[in-house]
Amino acid sequence: MDYPFAKRQVAVILILLPVYAAFLETLQIFVPGRSAAVTDAFASTVGSWIGIAFVLLLQYCMRCVVDRATSSAVNATRVQPNDR
């Protein structure tokens, strides 16, 4: 089964997202009226991980639907011995 996203690419993204969230929170220190919070970085990280999990699950479900449709189409075109 082919995956459009390599496992390594997904792993890199899952690792870099917390770094990105922490970086954005650190930048908020320099903006007047804003404050940085570890909980905000954590929430951003968890939200992005949930989004990635949703996309991967949707991709898996779509793959199953396509595989099922393809296999039923192939089975429908085969001539059965009793059909002659």
FENBEL-V961632 format. One record per residue. RES is the residue in one letter. SS is DSSP state (A for helix, B for strand, O for the rest). Layout:
# FENBEL-V961632
res,ss
RES,SS
RES,SS
This chain:
# FENBEL-V961632
res,ss
M,O
D,O
Y,O
P,O
F,O
A,O
K,A
R,A
Q,A
V,A
A,A
V,A
I,A
L,A
I,A
L,A
L,A
P,A
V,A
Y,A
A,A
A,A
F,A
L,A
E,A
T,A
L,A
Q,A
I,A
F,A
V,O
P,O
G,O
R,O
S,O
A,O
A,O
V,A
T,A
D,A
A,A
F,A
A,A
S,A
T,A
V,A
G,A
S,A
W,A
I,A
G,A
I,A
A,A
F,A
V,A
L,A
L,A
L,A
Q,A
Y,A
C,A
M,A
R,A
C,A
V,A
V,A
D,A
R,A
A,A
T,A
S,A
S,A
A,A
V,A
N,A
A,A
T,A
R,O
V,O
Q,O
P,A
N,A
D,A
R,O
